[in-house]
Amino acid sequence: MSHAAISRPLRWGFLSTANICRQNWRALHASGTNVVTALASRDQARAQRFVDENQLTTPMPRVPVAFGSYEELLASPEVDAVYIPLPTGLRAEWIVQAAEAGKHVLGEKPAACSAPELENVLNACRRNGVQFMDGVMFMHHPRLAHLRALFDGTPSPLGELRRVQSMFSFAGAPDFTATNIRAQTTLEPHGCLGDLGWYCLRLSLWAMRWRLPASVTGLIHSSHGATAESPGVPLEFSGELHYPDGASGGFHCSFRCPNQQWAQFSGTAGWLRLEDFVHPREHRDSHYLLNGAAVCVAGEPIAEPALAPDAAMFRNFTAAVASGKLNEDWPKWSLLTQQVMDACYRSALNGGEPVAI
């Protein structure tokens, strides 16, 4: 399929039956500009069960086709775009195959295991004229645009931004390392850094207006499956971003601490704190603290408020495809995030030694 403007709803295929697909099925439906027309699994019966279950709760206008292979879905003329939440270790391969099949791609993050691998993915998307976006839903919440205007104001209540600090964590179940793919080296080699730290790094880069730090440091505080040949999968990780002008960013991500998703921005004139930067808890009216005072930002009126940022993500994706022109910002932001994440990981493997970018 060539990258041409379209006026009808974008037709989606899902390459997985992972739990996140249930949420994005509902978000896609709530967007009003998208429909699911196909879903694929390596087990056709599993794909059919998934379709049947989701049609009961959130029916698409036409029952999506359940395929027993990813290749069949990519060959379908009834699919314009694919959502790919496959494990990171498999993701790049299937994004490239999707691009070569002419399908636009919304992929979970990280989209690859390294920056060079991601560059190959992005080049495949450009070469085939398809849109790429990674699934960082908070980038599409109206609160972020509100904060951008606040940070860039003249004068800004924060003054000159000097520090971004964030934490994203959840406590895995007792059998987490034995049963969850996030703890498997071949499937999710960066562990909590890729799964959770990606959001922290994206927020820092956004706040710094996409300036890359001069250097970074990283530390793996605990891991699973370490051997003499492998550091294992990070379960707890922290990192620092160092800028030439002395500004800095810091983050901590963990599979072992109870859920936290806070971020704080400190400037020369004030500070701002979010308690829920990844998944805003009050989705109709998002809140933050500005110099200690609570501020409310109106959210999107939607039947299931928790899906508002995700629905906006699909809507923005569809608008880009409908424009007939590739949006190059999303691929660029993904690559910048990957480069910084890779450098933090290299630092951690070298005992926290700074890594220049």
LOLUM-69975 format. One record per residue (C-alpha): residue number from 0; chain; residue in three letters; x, y, z. Coordinates in Angstrom, 2 decimals, decimal comma, always signed. Example, Ala and Ser with C-alpha at 12.3 -4.5 7.8 and 13.67 -1.06 7.14 Angstrom:
! LOLUM-69975
+-----+--------+---------+---------+---------+---------+
! num ! cadena ! residuo !    east !   north !      up !
+-----+--------+---------+---------+---------+---------+
!   0 !      A !     ala !  +12,30 !   -4,50 !   +7,80 !
!   1 !      A !     ser !  +13,67 !   -1,06 !   +7,14 !
+-----+--------+---------+---------+---------+---------+
***
This chain:
! LOLUM-69975
+-----+--------+---------+---------+---------+---------+
! num ! cadena ! residuo !    east !   north !      up !
+-----+--------+---------+---------+---------+---------+
!   0 !      A !     met !   +0,00 !   +0,00 !   +0,00 !
!   1 !      A !     ser !   +1,46 !   +3,38 !   -0,96 !
!   2 !      A !     his !   +1,46 !   +6,27 !   +1,48 !
!   3 !      A !     ala !   -1,52 !   +8,16 !   +0,10 !
!   4 !      A !     ala !   -4,16 !  +10,25 !   +1,79 !
!   5 !      A !     ile !   -7,26 !   +8,35 !   +2,89 !
!   6 !      A !     ser !  -10,68 !   +9,57 !   +3,99 !
!   7 !      A !     arg !  -12,16 !   +6,39 !   +5,50 !
!   8 !      A !     pro !  -11,37 !   +4,90 !   +8,93 !
!   9 !      A !     leu !   -7,92 !   +3,34 !   +9,11 !
!  10 !      A !     arg !   -8,13 !   -0,47 !   +9,10 !
!  11 !      A !     trp !   -5,90 !   -2,12 !  +11,70 !
!  12 !      A !     gly !   -4,42 !   -5,54 !  +12,20 !
!  13 !      A !     phe !   -2,99 !   -6,64 !  +15,56 !
!  14 !      A !     leu !   +0,07 !   -8,89 !  +15,55 !
!  15 !      A !     ser !   -0,48 !  -10,53 !  +18,94 !
!  16 !      A !     thr !   -3,08 !  -11,48 !  +21,53 !
!  17 !      A !     ala !   -1,10 !   -9,88 !  +24,37 !
!  18 !      A !     asn !   -3,10 !   -8,23 !  +27,16 !
!  19 !      A !     ile !   -2,10 !   -4,76 !  +25,97 !
!  20 !      A !     cys !   -4,05 !   -5,52 !  +22,79 !
!  21 !      A !     arg !   -7,28 !   -5,54 !  +24,79 !
!  22 !      A !     gln !   -6,66 !   -2,02 !  +26,01 !
!  23 !      A !     asn !   -5,68 !   -0,77 !  +22,58 !
!  24 !      A !     trp !   -8,66 !   -2,49 !  +20,94 !
!  25 !      A !     arg !  -10,88 !   -0,34 !  +23,19 !
!  26 !      A !     ala !   -8,75 !   +2,76 !  +22,67 !
!  27 !      A !     leu !   -8,82 !   +2,32 !  +18,91 !
!  28 !      A !     his !  -12,60 !   +1,94 !  +19,04 !
!  29 !      A !     ala !  -12,89 !   +5,06 !  +21,23 !
!  30 !      A !     ser !  -10,80 !   +7,10 !  +18,79 !
!  31 !      A !     gly !  -13,66 !   +7,20 !  +16,31 !
!  32 !      A !     thr !  -11,27 !   +7,14 !  +13,34 !
!  33 !      A !     asn !  -10,08 !   +3,52 !  +13,37 !
!  34 !      A !     val !  -11,37 !   -0,04 !  +13,15 !
!  35 !      A !     val !   -9,78 !   -3,42 !  +13,80 !
!  36 !      A !     thr !  -10,23 !   -5,66 !  +10,77 !
!  37 !      A !     ala !   -7,79 !   -8,49 !  +11,59 !
!  38 !      A !     leu !   -5,81 !  -10,10 !  +14,38 !
!  39 !      A !     ala !   -3,08 !  -12,72 !  +14,16 !
!  40 !      A !     ser !   -1,58 !  -15,29 !  +16,48 !
!  41 !      A !     arg !   +0,63 !  -18,31 !  +15,90 !
!  42 !      A !     asp !   -2,45 !  -20,22 !  +17,12 !
!  43 !      A !     gln !   -5,50 !  -19,50 !  +14,98 !
!  44 !      A !     ala !   -7,88 !  -20,78 !  +17,66 !
!  45 !      A !     arg !   -6,36 !  -18,38 !  +20,18 !
!  46 !      A !     ala !   -6,74 !  -15,52 !  +17,71 !
!  47 !      A !     gln !  -10,39 !  -16,42 !  +17,18 !
!  48 !      A !     arg !  -11,06 !  -16,56 !  +20,93 !
!  49 !      A !     phe !   -9,46 !  -13,14 !  +21,34 !
!  50 !      A !     val !  -11,60 !  -11,65 !  +18,57 !
!  51 !      A !     asp !  -14,78 !  -13,24 !  +19,95 !
!  52 !      A !     glu !  -14,12 !  -12,00 !  +23,50 !
!  53 !      A !     asn !  -13,39 !   -8,42 !  +22,41 !
!  54 !      A !     gln !  -16,33 !   -8,31 !  +20,02 !
!  55 !      A !     leu !  -18,60 !   -9,09 !  +22,98 !
!  56 !      A !     thr !  -17,40 !   -6,07 !  +24,97 !
!  57 !      A !     thr !  -16,27 !   -3,63 !  +22,27 !
!  58 !      A !     pro !  -17,69 !   -4,70 !  +18,91 !
!  59 !      A !     met !  -16,13 !   -3,50 !  +15,68 !
!  60 !      A !     pro !  -18,56 !   -2,76 !  +12,79 !
!  61 !      A !     arg !  -17,43 !   -5,95 !  +11,07 !
!  62 !      A !     val !  -16,03 !   -8,98 !  +12,89 !
!  63 !      A !     pro !  -12,23 !   -8,94 !  +12,44 !
!  64 !      A !     val !  -10,62 !  -11,88 !  +10,69 !
!  65 !      A !     ala !   -8,57 !  -14,16 !  +12,96 !
!  66 !      A !     phe !   -5,38 !  -15,34 !  +11,25 !
!  67 !      A !     gly !   -3,14 !  -18,20 !  +12,33 !
!  68 !      A !     ser !   +0,06 !  -16,49 !  +11,20 !
!  69 !      A !     tyr !   +1,50 !  -12,99 !  +11,11 !
!  70 !      A !     glu !   +2,37 !  -13,43 !   +7,44 !
!  71 !      A !     glu !   -1,27 !  -13,96 !   +6,51 !
!  72 !      A !     leu !   -2,30 !  -10,76 !   +8,24 !
!  73 !      A !     leu !   +0,44 !   -8,72 !   +6,55 !
!  74 !      A !     ala !   -0,73 !  -10,03 !   +3,19 !
!  75 !      A !     ser !   -4,34 !   -8,98 !   +3,78 !
!  76 !      A !     pro !   -5,62 !   -6,16 !   +1,55 !
!  77 !      A !     glu !   -8,12 !   -5,33 !   +4,33 !
!  78 !      A !     val !   -5,35 !   -4,01 !   +6,63 !
!  79 !      A !     asp !   -3,84 !   -0,52 !   +6,30 !
!  80 !      A !     ala !   -1,83 !   -0,41 !   +9,54 !
!  81 !      A !     val !   -0,56 !   -2,85 !  +12,13 !
!  82 !      A !     tyr !   -0,12 !   -2,62 !  +15,87 !
!  83 !      A !     ile !   +2,91 !   -4,66 !  +16,98 !
!  84 !      A !     pro !   +3,28 !   -5,38 !  +20,71 !
!  85 !      A !     leu !   +5,49 !   -8,43 !  +20,19 !
!  86 !      A !     pro !   +8,49 !   -8,76 !  +22,56 !
!  87 !      A !     thr !  +11,37 !   -6,37 !  +21,88 !
!  88 !      A !     gly !  +13,58 !   -9,23 !  +20,74 !
!  89 !      A !     leu !  +11,15 !   -9,94 !  +17,89 !
!  90 !      A !     arg !   +9,75 !   -6,48 !  +17,24 !
!  91 !      A !     ala !  +12,24 !   -5,08 !  +14,72 !
!  92 !      A !     glu !  +11,95 !   -8,08 !  +12,40 !
!  93 !      A !     trp !   +8,18 !   -7,78 !  +12,18 !
!  94 !      A !     ile !   +8,13 !   -4,00 !  +11,83 !
!  95 !      A !     val !  +10,40 !   -4,37 !   +8,80 !
!  96 !      A !     gln !   +8,18 !   -7,10 !   +7,36 !
!  97 !      A !     ala !   +5,11 !   -4,94 !   +7,94 !
!  98 !      A !     ala !   +6,75 !   -1,97 !   +6,23 !
!  99 !      A !     glu !   +7,74 !   -4,13 !   +3,27 !
! 100 !      A !     ala !   +4,11 !   -5,25 !   +3,04 !
! 101 !      A !     gly !   +3,10 !   -1,58 !   +2,81 !
! 102 !      A !     lys !   +1,50 !   -1,39 !   +6,25 !
! 103 !      A !     his !   +1,81 !   +1,63 !   +8,54 !
! 104 !      A !     val !   +3,20 !   +0,67 !  +11,96 !
! 105 !      A !     leu !   +2,44 !   +1,54 !  +15,56 !
! 106 !      A !     gly !   +4,94 !   -0,49 !  +17,56 !
! 107 !      A !     glu !   +5,42 !   -0,87 !  +21,27 !
! 108 !      A !     lys !   +8,66 !   +0,39 !  +22,73 !
! 109 !      A !     pro !  +11,55 !   -0,04 !  +22,40 !
! 110 !      A !     ala !  +11,02 !   -0,78 !  +18,71 !
! 111 !      A !     ala !  +14,41 !   -2,50 !  +18,52 !
! 112 !      A !     cys !  +17,23 !   -3,87 !  +20,66 !
! 113 !      A !     ser !  +19,72 !   -1,15 !  +19,67 !
! 114 !      A !     ala !  +19,94 !   +2,17 !  +17,86 !
! 115 !      A !     pro !  +21,54 !   +0,64 !  +14,72 !
! 116 !      A !     glu !  +18,74 !   -1,93 !  +14,58 !
! 117 !      A !     leu !  +16,16 !   +0,83 !  +15,00 !
! 118 !      A !     glu !  +17,76 !   +2,86 !  +12,21 !
! 119 !      A !     asn !  +17,30 !   -0,16 !   +9,95 !
! 120 !      A !     val !  +13,64 !   -0,34 !  +11,02 !
! 121 !      A !     leu !  +13,04 !   +3,35 !  +10,37 !
! 122 !      A !     asn !  +14,80 !   +3,22 !   +7,01 !
! 123 !      A !     ala !  +12,52 !   +0,33 !   +6,00 !
! 124 !      A !     cys !   +9,48 !   +2,43 !   +6,92 !
! 125 !      A !     arg !  +10,71 !   +5,44 !   +4,95 !
! 126 !      A !     arg !  +11,73 !   +3,33 !   +1,98 !
! 127 !      A !     asn !   +8,23 !   +1,85 !   +1,80 !
! 128 !      A !     gly !   +6,44 !   +5,14 !   +2,48 !
! 129 !      A !     val !   +4,73 !   +3,99 !   +5,70 !
! 130 !      A !     gln !   +4,22 !   +5,88 !   +8,93 !
! 131 !      A !     phe !   +5,99 !   +4,73 !  +12,09 !
! 132 !      A !     met !   +5,16 !   +5,65 !  +15,68 !
! 133 !      A !     asp !   +6,11 !   +4,10 !  +19,00 !
! 134 !      A !     gly !   +3,39 !   +3,54 !  +21,59 !
! 135 !      A !     val !   +4,18 !   +6,24 !  +24,15 !
! 136 !      A !     met !   +0,63 !   +7,27 !  +24,89 !
! 137 !      A !     phe !   +1,37 !  +10,11 !  +27,34 !
! 138 !      A !     met !   +2,91 !  +12,09 !  +24,45 !
! 139 !      A !     his !   -0,64 !  +12,51 !  +23,11 !
! 140 !      A !     his !   -2,35 !  +13,68 !  +26,29 !
! 141 !      A !     pro !   -3,50 !  +17,34 !  +26,20 !
! 142 !      A !     arg !   -1,65 !  +17,94 !  +29,46 !
! 143 !      A !     leu !   +1,69 !  +17,66 !  +27,71 !
! 144 !      A !     ala !   +0,84 !  +20,40 !  +25,19 !
! 145 !      A !     his !   -0,32 !  +22,51 !  +28,14 !
! 146 !      A !     leu !   +3,00 !  +21,96 !  +29,93 !
! 147 !      A !     arg !   +4,98 !  +22,76 !  +26,78 !
! 148 !      A !     ala !   +3,30 !  +26,15 !  +26,55 !
! 149 !      A !     leu !   +3,95 !  +26,68 !  +30,26 !
! 150 !      A !     phe !   +7,64 !  +25,79 !  +30,04 !
! 151 !      A !     asp !   +8,13 !  +27,97 !  +26,96 !
! 152 !      A !     gly !   +6,19 !  +30,96 !  +28,31 !
! 153 !      A !     thr !   +7,62 !  +34,44 !  +28,53 !
! 154 !      A !     pro !   +8,29 !  +34,47 !  +31,34 !
! 155 !      A !     ser !   +8,04 !  +30,81 !  +32,31 !
! 156 !      A !     pro !   +6,98 !  +30,16 !  +35,92 !
! 157 !      A !     leu !   +9,85 !  +27,66 !  +36,07 !
! 158 !      A !     gly !  +12,47 !  +29,97 !  +34,67 !
! 159 !      A !     glu !  +15,33 !  +28,09 !  +33,03 !
! 160 !      A !     leu !  +14,86 !  +24,32 !  +33,31 !
! 161 !      A !     arg !  +17,77 !  +22,77 !  +35,22 !
! 162 !      A !     arg !  +16,62 !  +19,34 !  +36,36 !
! 163 !      A !     val !  +14,16 !  +16,62 !  +35,34 !
! 164 !      A !     gln !  +13,68 !  +13,74 !  +37,79 !
! 165 !      A !     ser !  +11,32 !  +10,80 !  +37,28 !
! 166 !      A !     met !  +10,41 !   +7,34 !  +38,52 !
! 167 !      A !     phe !   +8,30 !   +4,60 !  +36,96 !
! 168 !      A !     ser !   +7,86 !   +1,29 !  +38,74 !
! 169 !      A !     phe !   +5,57 !   -1,60 !  +39,56 !
! 170 !      A !     ala !   +6,05 !   -4,56 !  +41,87 !
! 171 !      A !     gly !   +6,00 !   -7,83 !  +39,97 !
! 172 !      A !     ala !   +4,15 !  -10,85 !  +41,38 !
! 173 !      A !     pro !   +6,16 !  -13,43 !  +43,34 !
! 174 !      A !     asp !   +6,51 !  -15,59 !  +40,21 !
! 175 !      A !     phe !   +7,39 !  -12,59 !  +37,99 !
! 176 !      A !     thr !  +10,88 !  -13,72 !  +36,99 !
! 177 !      A !     ala !   +9,67 !  -17,26 !  +36,29 !
! 178 !      A !     thr !   +6,58 !  -16,44 !  +34,22 !
! 179 !      A !     asn !   +6,80 !  -12,91 !  +32,79 !
! 180 !      A !     ile !   +8,52 !  -12,30 !  +29,45 !
! 181 !      A !     arg !   +9,88 !   -9,03 !  +30,82 !
! 182 !      A !     ala !  +12,39 !  -11,17 !  +32,75 !
! 183 !      A !     gln !  +13,55 !  -13,20 !  +29,73 !
! 184 !      A !     thr !  +16,91 !  -12,12 !  +28,33 !
! 185 !      A !     thr !  +16,26 !  -13,02 !  +24,70 !
! 186 !      A !     leu !  +12,81 !  -11,42 !  +24,57 !
! 187 !      A !     glu !  +13,33 !   -8,30 !  +26,72 !
! 188 !      A !     pro !  +17,10 !   -7,79 !  +27,04 !
! 189 !      A !     his !  +16,82 !   -4,35 !  +28,66 !
! 190 !      A !     gly !  +14,25 !   -5,43 !  +31,27 !
! 191 !      A !     cys !  +12,87 !   -2,55 !  +33,31 !
! 192 !      A !     leu !  +15,04 !   -0,05 !  +31,43 !
! 193 !      A !     gly !  +13,26 !   -0,77 !  +28,14 !
! 194 !      A !     asp !   +9,82 !   -1,40 !  +29,60 !
! 195 !      A !     leu !   +9,68 !   +1,50 !  +32,09 !
! 196 !      A !     gly !  +12,82 !   +3,62 !  +31,73 !
! 197 !      A !     trp !  +11,90 !   +4,38 !  +28,11 !
! 198 !      A !     tyr !   +9,05 !   +6,58 !  +29,38 !
! 199 !      A !     cys !  +11,33 !   +8,42 !  +31,80 !
! 200 !      A !     leu !  +13,90 !   +9,07 !  +29,09 !
! 201 !      A !     arg !  +11,25 !  +10,22 !  +26,62 !
! 202 !      A !     leu !   +9,91 !  +12,70 !  +29,16 !
! 203 !      A !     ser !  +13,38 !  +14,09 !  +29,89 !
! 204 !      A !     leu !  +14,18 !  +14,52 !  +26,20 !
! 205 !      A !     trp !  +10,81 !  +16,17 !  +25,59 !
! 206 !      A !     ala !  +11,37 !  +18,57 !  +28,50 !
! 207 !      A !     met !  +14,83 !  +19,45 !  +27,17 !
! 208 !      A !     arg !  +13,35 !  +20,13 !  +23,73 !
! 209 !      A !     trp !  +14,99 !  +17,01 !  +22,28 !
! 210 !      A !     arg !  +18,55 !  +18,09 !  +23,10 !
! 211 !      A !     leu !  +20,78 !  +15,08 !  +23,57 !
! 212 !      A !     pro !  +22,84 !  +15,04 !  +26,76 !
! 213 !      A !     ala !  +26,62 !  +15,23 !  +26,42 !
! 214 !      A !     ser !  +26,99 !  +12,05 !  +28,47 !
! 215 !      A !     val !  +25,00 !   +9,61 !  +30,58 !
! 216 !      A !     thr !  +25,58 !   +7,17 !  +33,40 !
! 217 !      A !     gly !  +23,60 !   +4,10 !  +34,37 !
! 218 !      A !     leu !  +23,48 !   +1,48 !  +37,11 !
! 219 !      A !     ile !  +21,79 !   -1,93 !  +37,30 !
! 220 !      A !     his !  +20,80 !   -2,34 !  +40,95 !
! 221 !      A !     ser !  +19,43 !   -5,87 !  +40,59 !
! 222 !      A !     ser !  +18,94 !   -8,29 !  +37,72 !
! 223 !      A !     his !  +17,63 !  -11,73 !  +36,86 !
! 224 !      A !     gly !  +19,47 !  -14,52 !  +35,08 !
! 225 !      A !     ala !  +22,97 !  -13,07 !  +35,21 !
! 226 !      A !     thr !  +25,77 !  -15,40 !  +34,04 !
! 227 !      A !     ala !  +29,46 !  -15,03 !  +33,29 !
! 228 !      A !     glu !  +28,50 !  -14,19 !  +29,69 !
! 229 !      A !     ser !  +25,40 !  -12,06 !  +30,36 !
! 230 !      A !     pro !  +24,42 !   -9,35 !  +32,86 !
! 231 !      A !     gly !  +20,90 !  -10,76 !  +32,94 !
! 232 !      A !     val !  +17,71 !   -8,72 !  +32,72 !
! 233 !      A !     pro !  +17,68 !   -5,47 !  +34,74 !
! 234 !      A !     leu !  +15,00 !   -5,51 !  +37,44 !
! 235 !      A !     glu !  +16,02 !   -2,15 !  +38,97 !
! 236 !      A !     phe !  +17,89 !   +0,55 !  +37,06 !
! 237 !      A !     ser !  +18,80 !   +4,20 !  +37,55 !
! 238 !      A !     gly !  +20,45 !   +6,67 !  +35,25 !
! 239 !      A !     glu !  +21,67 !  +10,25 !  +34,92 !
! 240 !      A !     leu !  +21,73 !  +12,56 !  +31,89 !
! 241 !      A !     his !  +24,38 !  +15,28 !  +31,90 !
! 242 !      A !     tyr !  +24,07 !  +18,40 !  +29,70 !
! 243 !      A !     pro !  +26,92 !  +20,73 !  +28,68 !
! 244 !      A !     asp !  +25,30 !  +23,72 !  +30,43 !
! 245 !      A !     gly !  +24,99 !  +21,86 !  +33,74 !
! 246 !      A !     ala !  +21,32 !  +20,90 !  +33,35 !
! 247 !      A !     ser !  +20,60 !  +17,28 !  +34,22 !
! 248 !      A !     gly !  +18,05 !  +14,49 !  +34,21 !
! 249 !      A !     gly !  +17,72 !  +11,52 !  +36,53 !
! 250 !      A !     phe !  +15,44 !   +8,50 !  +36,57 !
! 251 !      A !     his !  +14,79 !   +5,25 !  +38,41 !
! 252 !      A !     cys !  +12,76 !   +2,32 !  +37,07 !
! 253 !      A !     ser !  +11,94 !   -0,91 !  +38,82 !
! 254 !      A !     phe !   +9,99 !   -4,17 !  +38,68 !
! 255 !      A !     arg !  +10,39 !   -4,48 !  +42,45 !
! 256 !      A !     cys !   +8,86 !   -1,28 !  +43,88 !
! 257 !      A !     pro !   +5,11 !   -0,57 !  +44,14 !
! 258 !      A !     asn !   +3,60 !   +1,51 !  +41,38 !
! 259 !      A !     gln !   +5,01 !   +5,01 !  +41,07 !
! 260 !      A !     gln !   +4,99 !   +7,24 !  +38,00 !
! 261 !      A !     trp !   +6,05 !  +10,66 !  +39,18 !
! 262 !      A !     ala !   +8,15 !  +13,35 !  +37,55 !
! 263 !      A !     gln !   +9,49 !  +16,67 !  +38,80 !
! 264 !      A !     phe !  +10,83 !  +19,58 !  +36,78 !
! 265 !      A !     ser !  +13,03 !  +22,14 !  +38,57 !
! 266 !      A !     gly !  +13,97 !  +25,50 !  +37,14 !
! 267 !      A !     thr !  +15,66 !  +28,69 !  +38,26 !
! 268 !      A !     ala !  +12,32 !  +30,27 !  +39,18 !
! 269 !      A !     gly !  +10,07 !  +27,38 !  +40,24 !
! 270 !      A !     trp !   +9,17 !  +23,71 !  +40,11 !
! 271 !      A !     leu !   +6,41 !  +21,48 !  +38,79 !
! 272 !      A !     arg !   +5,50 !  +17,96 !  +39,86 !
! 273 !      A !     leu !   +3,38 !  +15,25 !  +38,22 !
! 274 !      A !     glu !   +2,32 !  +12,23 !  +40,25 !
! 275 !      A !     asp !   +1,03 !  +10,32 !  +37,22 !
! 276 !      A !     phe !   +3,02 !  +11,29 !  +34,14 !
! 277 !      A !     val !   +2,65 !   +7,95 !  +32,27 !
! 278 !      A !     his !   -1,00 !   +7,07 !  +32,90 !
! 279 !      A !     pro !   -2,84 !  +10,13 !  +34,22 !
! 280 !      A !     arg !   -5,12 !   +8,95 !  +37,00 !
! 281 !      A !     glu !   -7,72 !  +11,70 !  +36,59 !
! 282 !      A !     his !   -8,16 !  +11,47 !  +32,86 !
! 283 !      A !     arg !  -10,98 !  +13,94 !  +32,50 !
! 284 !      A !     asp !   -9,12 !  +16,53 !  +34,55 !
! 285 !      A !     ser !   -5,37 !  +15,99 !  +34,89 !
! 286 !      A !     his !   -3,56 !  +17,60 !  +37,78 !
! 287 !      A !     tyr !   -0,08 !  +18,80 !  +38,63 !
! 288 !      A !     leu !   +1,59 !  +20,88 !  +41,32 !
! 289 !      A !     leu !   +3,17 !  +24,20 !  +40,36 !
! 290 !      A !     asn !   +5,29 !  +25,61 !  +43,18 !
! 291 !      A !     gly !   +3,09 !  +23,65 !  +45,59 !
! 292 !      A !     ala !   -0,27 !  +24,84 !  +44,21 !
! 293 !      A !     ala !   -2,60 !  +22,33 !  +42,50 !
! 294 !      A !     val !   -3,50 !  +23,06 !  +38,85 !
! 295 !      A !     cys !   -6,15 !  +21,24 !  +36,82 !
! 296 !      A !     val !   -6,03 !  +20,61 !  +33,05 !
! 297 !      A !     ala !   -9,28 !  +19,70 !  +31,30 !
! 298 !      A !     gly !   -9,17 !  +16,28 !  +29,68 !
! 299 !      A !     glu !  -11,07 !  +14,65 !  +26,84 !
! 300 !      A !     pro !  -14,71 !  +13,68 !  +27,48 !
! 301 !      A !     ile !  -14,69 !   +9,98 !  +26,66 !
! 302 !      A !     ala !  -16,82 !   +7,03 !  +27,76 !
! 303 !      A !     glu !  -13,81 !   +5,26 !  +29,28 !
! 304 !      A !     pro !  -11,62 !   +8,13 !  +30,57 !
! 305 !      A !     ala !   -8,60 !   +5,89 !  +31,22 !
! 306 !      A !     leu !   -8,29 !   +5,42 !  +27,45 !
! 307 !      A !     ala !   -8,15 !   +9,12 !  +26,56 !
! 308 !      A !     pro !   -4,39 !   +9,35 !  +25,85 !
! 309 !      A !     asp !   -4,41 !   +6,04 !  +23,97 !
! 310 !      A !     ala !   -7,41 !   +7,06 !  +21,87 !
! 311 !      A !     ala !   -5,69 !  +10,36 !  +21,06 !
! 312 !      A !     met !   -2,58 !   +8,41 !  +20,03 !
! 313 !      A !     phe !   -4,56 !   +6,39 !  +17,47 !
! 314 !      A !     arg !   -6,38 !   +9,50 !  +16,30 !
! 315 !      A !     asn !   -3,10 !  +11,37 !  +15,75 !
! 316 !      A !     phe !   -1,66 !   +8,38 !  +13,92 !
! 317 !      A !     thr !   -4,67 !   +8,26 !  +11,61 !
! 318 !      A !     ala !   -4,46 !  +12,00 !  +10,95 !
! 319 !      A !     ala !   -0,83 !  +11,63 !   +9,86 !
! 320 !      A !     val !   -1,70 !   +8,81 !   +7,46 !
! 321 !      A !     ala !   -4,70 !  +10,72 !   +6,13 !
! 322 !      A !     ser !   -2,49 !  +13,74 !   +5,42 !
! 323 !      A !     gly !   -0,57 !  +11,78 !   +2,80 !
! 324 !      A !     lys !   +2,75 !  +13,03 !   +4,24 !
! 325 !      A !     leu !   +5,01 !  +11,09 !   +6,59 !
! 326 !      A !     asn !   +5,40 !  +12,62 !  +10,04 !
! 327 !      A !     glu !   +9,15 !  +12,41 !  +10,71 !
! 328 !      A !     asp !   +8,97 !  +13,62 !  +14,31 !
! 329 !      A !     trp !   +7,84 !  +10,32 !  +15,82 !
! 330 !      A !     pro !  +10,62 !   +8,23 !  +14,21 !
! 331 !      A !     lys !  +13,18 !  +10,86 !  +15,23 !
! 332 !      A !     trp !  +11,97 !  +10,91 !  +18,84 !
! 333 !      A !     ser !  +12,08 !   +7,13 !  +18,99 !
! 334 !      A !     leu !  +15,66 !   +7,05 !  +17,72 !
! 335 !      A !     leu !  +16,79 !   +9,75 !  +20,18 !
! 336 !      A !     thr !  +15,24 !   +7,80 !  +23,06 !
! 337 !      A !     gln !  +16,90 !   +4,58 !  +21,89 !
! 338 !      A !     gln !  +20,31 !   +6,25 !  +21,61 !
! 339 !      A !     val !  +20,14 !   +7,58 !  +25,17 !
! 340 !      A !     met !  +18,78 !   +4,28 !  +26,53 !
! 341 !      A !     asp !  +21,56 !   +2,34 !  +24,80 !
! 342 !      A !     ala !  +24,18 !   +4,66 !  +26,29 !
! 343 !      A !     cys !  +22,71 !   +4,30 !  +29,81 !
! 344 !      A !     tyr !  +22,84 !   +0,52 !  +29,42 !
! 345 !      A !     arg !  +26,45 !   +0,57 !  +28,16 !
! 346 !      A !     ser !  +27,40 !   +2,69 !  +31,15 !
! 347 !      A !     ala !  +25,77 !   +0,21 !  +33,51 !
! 348 !      A !     leu !  +27,68 !   -2,68 !  +31,92 !
! 349 !      A !     asn !  +30,89 !   -0,74 !  +32,59 !
! 350 !      A !     gly !  +30,20 !   -0,14 !  +36,26 !
! 351 !      A !     gly !  +28,56 !   +3,25 !  +35,82 !
! 352 !      A !     glu !  +31,35 !   +4,86 !  +33,80 !
! 353 !      A !     pro !  +30,08 !   +7,91 !  +31,84 !
! 354 !      A !     val !  +29,25 !   +7,27 !  +28,19 !
! 355 !      A !     ala !  +29,48 !  +10,19 !  +25,76 !
! 356 !      A !     ile !  +26,70 !  +10,69 !  +23,23 !
+-----+--------+---------+---------+---------+---------+
***
